[in-house]
Amino acid sequence: MATQIRLAAAHVAPIFLSARETTHKAIRLIEQAARNKANLIAFPESFISAFPIWSALRPPTENHDLFQRMVRESVHADGEEIQAVRATARKCNIMISLGFSEKTRTSSATLFNSNVIIDNEGDVLVHHRKLVPTFFEKLTWSPGDGYGLRVADTKFGKIGALICGENTNPLARYALIAQGEQIHISTWPAIWPTRSPSQPGMGELNPPPDATERPNYDNIAANRIRASAHCFEAKCFGILCAGVLGRDAIDIIASSTSSLKQSMEQSQRAATMLLDPTGAPIRGFVIDQATSASHSADFLQAQEGVLYADVNLDDCIEGKQYHDTAGGYQRMDVFDLKTGNQMTVEGNFGQLEMVDRAKFITGQKRIVRLFIASKALADAFVGDPNFGAPKPPSLKPTLHNTATGSFNECLDVLGGHVPATMPSNEQLRMQVQAQQKPNSDNATHQTTSLLLDYAQLSHCARRRRAEGCYFDLPVIVQKTCDLVIEAGKKGCDLIVFREGWIPPTGS
């Protein structure tokens, strides 16, 4: 692992509510950072394609048009915008952390406040949805899940990210600290007013202590306190990356209302800065693109720019002699933190469950790959097999070429129960080969046999409600046969159906 790394924090504004133009801007900035020899660049919260600040300033009854635009300009986690950013990461050999407003394919209006960490090969290592939208954000985004509470183990260290107010949550932060996080990315909006400011200016203009008016939210202090505390507790470097409120956003949100424009113009701007493992700011630098000259800078606030700093990950070590809260300075016998790291999936009654990506189960020195039966199963096999997870041992979807080589051990990783009738690896391969001859009576018989075995696998001790119960059993079996035959044609070695796919007798 390389210990010397150049960090870059993009203190920039999106092209307001334009996913395509904002993606183009992100790509230009990524290419610029790569030319400036950055190894990692971070973008602000919900950079593609806007932060819904209008929900803090306008009544909900006046925001229908803006919400509709937000839905249209939000992007899928495997959509063309994210794919373009991934391709740029691969082309420029740079890692990227990108905030975006995510939409789903099962609802026309469910959005998530999301962030992805992409490695320099273009693979998505972490896909995180903000656990709880904060305050007025609930009018736009739905609660996320714990799937993204993980640290990306890269050749430039272990990298994690939390979105805005999540950095207030000590449990979420410790979930990353406990994974040995060395670089923590915290992302923030450009402004976050809790009251309308009453005086003009770019800075925080809280009234004196003896004033009757309550102060506004101190954006700079609140963000830095949380980010610095995390760096001190984790003994990690920090990228505190905030957005910029563009003139286009102010004009569109305010429209003809001068008071709204005044509120946005006078609200304190968040700052972007870089932090060391003691929580102290690092003196970084900006690079003039015209002359390539660098100028020192402690932080960026009023103007757009990219802040750089060169750091050495070995500096994370010394502080752990004093307080290693993920190791020798922790009492694992006293405290027990459990995280639910399952991704929220959007089921729709009577249809196959929607899972947008290959799902990985990780264990000690092993990566188990499986495909879940999904609404878009055929597309999953012909699409990019790497989306949303660490690089697997093989690009071919299989459980048989894992590091363990043990089918039973793979099942143990899943927390399932191995039925007595579970076929051997060789039998599985033979049955999959038979699926590729759907016109053969023998193939049909073997396919059905395989499905019934998988149905037994699916009935684990933690059986959830079975979506399959909405079908008659013959219909379920026929749908399952069709999926397995299709998977066999796509070269899949093993297809796993979610628990309860074929309901047990009496359900």
N, C-alpha and C positions, 0 to 999 in steps of 0.2 A: 504494500500500500504506500502510495506517495504521501509524504507528510507536508510538503510545501504545496500550497494551493492558493490560487488567486480567486477571490470572491468578487462578485458584481451584484449590486442591488439597483434595479431599474426604478427610479423615482419618476414615474411617468403617468400620463393620463390616457385613457382609452379614446378611440374615436367614438364618441358617445352613441351607444346603442347601435353600433354597426359591427357585427361579429367579423365580417370579412375584412373590413378596413383595419380593425384593431389587430386581427391576426397578421395582416401584412406589416403593420407597425411592429408587432412583436418579433417577427422574423427579421426585420431590418436591425432591430436592437440586438438580437441574438448574434447575427452576423458581425455586427460592430463589436460586441463584447469578445467574440472569438478572435477577431483581428487584434484586439487588445490583450490577447493571451489569457483571458479569463477561463477558469475551469468550470465555474458554476455561476449562473445568473438567475436571480429571483425576481419575480414580478409581483405586484401588489394583489390584494384581495379582489376577487371578481374582476380582474383586468379585462377579460372578455365576457360581456362587452360593456358593463357599467356596474357601479354600485348604486343601489336604489335609494339614494339619499332623499328623494322626493317623499318617501314614506315618513320621514322625520319632520317634514316641513309643510305638507299639504294634507288635508283631510282625505281619508280613504275613498270617499265618494267622488273625489276629483281626480283620482289616479287610474281610472280604468284604461284610458288610452296608453298611458305610460307602462302599465302592467302588460298590456297586450304586446307592446313593442318589446318589452323585456323578454317575454316568452318567445317571440319570434327570433330575437337576437341572442338567446341562450343557445348553447351548443351541446351536442351529445358527446359523451366521454370517448366514444370511438368514431366521432364524426370527422368530416374533412378538415375542420380547423385544427383540431388536436393532431390529426395525422400529419398535417403540414408542419406543425411545430416539431413533431417527432422526427420528421424527415430532415428538418433543419438541424436538429441536435446531432443526428447521425452525420450529416454532411460537414458540419462545423466542428465535430468532435468536442462537444460541450454539453454539460449537464444543465437542466432547466427545472425550475420550480415555477409553476404557472397557476394563478388563480382564475377561475372562470365560473360563470353561472351555468349550471348543468340542467338540461332537460331530459326527460325520459321518453320512451316510445310507447308507454302504456297509458299515459295521461297527457292531455293537451295543455295542462297548466300546472303540473307539479314540477317545481324547480328545487335544486340544491345549490348551496354555496360550497363549491368544490375546489380542490387543489390537486395537481398531479406533480410528482417528481419523476423526471425523465432522465435516463442516463445518456452517456455520450454515444451509445449505439442506437438510440431512438426507442428504447424499451421503457414502458411505464413501470416504474418500480413501486410507487405508492399512489393510490387513488383515494383521496380522503374527502368525505362530505362532512361539513361542519355539524358537530353534534347537536347544538341548539342554536337556532337563529336568535340574535340578541335584540331585545326591545322591539323597535319598529320593523326590524328585518323579518319578523314573523309574518308580515303582510305580503312578503314576496317568496320566501324560501321555506321549505319543509325541514323538519329535523333529519339529520343524517344518521350515521351509524358508526360502530367501532371498527369497521373493516380497515380504515386508513390509519388507525393508531399503531403505526409500525414505522420502523426506521429502515431506510434503504442502505444496505451495506455495499458501498461502492469503492472503487480504487482510490477515491479521494476522501475516504472516511465514511462514517455513519451519519446519514443526513435524515432529519425529521422536520416536520412542519405542522404548525397549528395556525388556525385562522382567527385573528382578531381576539374576541372575548374568550376563546378557548384557552388563551394564555393566562386567564384568571383561574382556571380550573386546576387545582393541584393534582387531582387524580389523572386527568388527561396528560398533564405535563410529566407526571411520574411514569406513566405508561411508556413514554419515550425515553426518559432518563434510564429506566430499567433495562433498556435495550442497548445501552452504551452509546447514546447519541453524542456525536462530536461537533456537529454543526446544526444549530436549531434555526429554522426559518419561521419568523412570525410575520404575518401579513395583515395590513390595516387599510381602511379607507382614507380618503383625503381629508374629509371632515366628519365629525360625529357629534353634532350639536344636541344637547339635551334641553337647551333654552335658546331663544332668539337673542343674539348679541345686541346690545343697545348702543355700542360705540363703534366707530369705524376703525379699520386697521387689519393687518394680516396676522398679528400676534394675538395671544390670549389677553383679553381685556376684562378680567374679573374685577369686580368692585372691591374696594378696601374692606377690611374685616368688620368695620362698624356700619357698613351699608346694610340697608334692609333687603336689597335685592340679592337673591341667591346666586352663587357663581355658576358659570357654565362649565362644561366638561373640559378639563385640562388635558387636551389631546397628547401633548408632548410628554408631560410628566407621567400620565397614566400608562402610555405605551412603553415608555422607557423603564419604568419601575418593574413592570411585569416581565419584559424581555430580559432586563438585567438580572432580576431575581432568578429566572430560569437558568441563565448562563452560569451564575454563581453556584446554584444548587447542582447543576449537571456537570460543572467544570467543562463547559463546551463553548465554542464560538457562536455568535448570534448574528443573524441578518434580520434587522428590523426594517421591513420594506413596506412603505406606505405609498398610497397613490397620490395623484395630483388632480384637482378639480379643474377641468378644462372650461374655457369660455363657452364652448358649444353646449356643455351640460348646463351651465348657469342659464344661458339664454333659453334653452328648451324647457327646463323645469320652471323657470320664473315666468316665461311667456310675457304677458303684459303686466304682471304683478310686481311692482317696484319693491314691495316689502320683502318678498321672497328673494329677489335678487340681492337686496341689502343683507339679508340673513346669510346667504351663501358667501357673499364677498367678505363679510366681517367675521365669519366663523374661523376659528384658529385652524391653520393648516398642520397636518401631521408631518412629522419629520422621518426621513430615512437615515439610518445609521448602522454601523457595524460595531459589534461588541466582542470583548475578549472573555476568556473563561473566568475572570473575576467580576464580570458584569460591567466593566469600564468601557467607555467608547474607544474605538480604535481610530486614530487619525488616518483617514483614507485619502484617496485622490480621485480627481476627475481628469479625463483626457480630452483635450481639444481636438476635435475630428479634423479640423482644417490644418493644424500645425503638428499634431501628434504630441504636443507638449502636455505634460501633466502638472496639475496644480493641487496642492494639498487641500483637504476639506474634511471637517469633522462630521458634517451631516448635510443633507439636502432638504430644503423645505419649500420655498416659494416657487422655484423654477424647476423645470424638468431636467433630468440628467441621469447619468449612471455613476454610482459611487463604487470605487474599487478599493481593495486592500489585499495585501499579501500576508498570509498567516501560515503558521507552522503548527500542525496538529499535535506535535509533541508537547506543546504548551498546555494541553489538556491534562497532562499527567500530574504535574506537581501538586495542584490543588486537591487531587484525590488522596494524597497522603493525609490531608487534614479531614476532609469530609467526602468520602466515597459513598453516597447514599444509595448506590446500586450495588454496593459490595460490602467492604469491611466496616463501613459506618452505618450499616442497616441491621435491623433485627428482624430477620425473616421469620423467626419463631414467634414473634409478637404481632407482626403485621402481615396481612395477606390481601393483595390487590388482585382482583380478577377482572378481566376485560372481556366483553362480548365482542369478538372480532368478526362477526358475520356481517355480510353486506345485506342491506335491505333490498329485497327483490319485490317487484311489483307484479303480483299474481292477478290474473283476471279470470273470473269464474268460467270454468268449462274450457279453458285453453291451457296450453303448455306453459309452464312457468318461464318468465322472461329473465334470462341471465345474459348480460351483454358480453361476457368474456369467459375465457378459460379461467378456472379457479384453481388456486394453488393451496396445498396444505404443506406447511413447512415443519420440519422437525430437526433433530440434531443431525447435521451433515446429510440431510436427505431432502429431496424435493419431490413430492408426489404430484403428478399431473393427472387431472381427470376432466372430462367434459360432462357438464350437467345437461340433461335433456332440456332443450329450450325452444322457445317459439321460433327462433332464428337458427335452428341447429345446422341446416345445410350451409348457411352463410358463415357460421362459426368455423367450419372446417376448411372453407376455401378462403376465408379472410386471414387477417394477420394473427398468427397463433400466439404472439407474445404479449398481446395487449393486457395491461393491468397487473403484471406480476413480474417477479424476478425471472431472469433468463433460465429456462429449464435445461436439463441435461440433453434433451433432444427437441427439435422443432416438431417432430411427429407426435401427435397426441397418443400417449401410451402410459400405462402403469408398469409395463414389463421391463423398461430399460432404465429404471431408477437406480440410484446408487445402492439401494438395499437389495434389489433383485428379488425380494420376497413379497409375494402377493399378500400373504397373511399379515405381514408387518405393515404393509400399506393400509390394509383394512384397520389395523389397530390405530394407525395415525388418524384415520377418519373417525375413530370412536365407534365403529360399527361392530356387529357380531357376525362371525363367519358361520353360515349354516353348514350343517353336515353334508348337504348335497352340493356345496359349492364346487364347481369344476376346477380342475388344475389349470395352470397356465397354458399347458400344451392343448388341453381340451378347449380352452377359450380361443386360442389361436385357430384351431381347426374349425370351430363353430363360426368365427368371424369370416374365415375363408369361405365357408359354405354360404354365408349370407350374400356373397358376391355373385351367387347363381340363383337368383330369386325364382327362376322358372322351374327349379328342381323341387320335387316333392320332399326329398330328403332335406334340402336346404330350409324349406319352410318349417319342417318338423324341428330341426336343430335350432332355428331362430327362435321358435316359440319356447323351446326348452331353455335356451339361454335367457330369455326374458323372465321366465318364472324364477330362475335362480337369482337374477338381479333383483326381482321383486322381494325375494327373501332377504337379500342383503339390505334392502332399503328399510326393512322394519327393524330399526335399531331401538335401543331402550328409550331413547329420547324422541320417540315418534311424535311428530307434530300432526296437526290436523291434515287429513289426506285430501288434497284437491281432487284426487282420482275418484272420490266418492260421488262426484257430480256426474259421472258417466255410468252407464251400464257396463258390466265387466267385459262382455264381448267387444264393445266399442273400444275400451281401453286397450285390450290385447291387440286389436287390429291397428290402432294408432301406434302402439309400441313397436309392433312388427315393422311397420312402415319406417319408423325412425331408425331402428337397428339396421335394416337393409340399407337405408340411405347412408348411415354412418359407415357401414362396411364398404360401400362404394367409394367413400371418401378416404379410405385407408385407415380408419380408426381401429385400434386394437381392443379398446374397451370403452363401453358407454355405461355410465352410471346414472340411474334415474333417482330423482330425489325421493326421500323416505315417504312411504305411503302412496307411491305412485299407483301401484296395484293394491287395492285395499285387502287386508286379510279377511279370512272367512268370518262372517258375522258382523263386519263393520258397516 
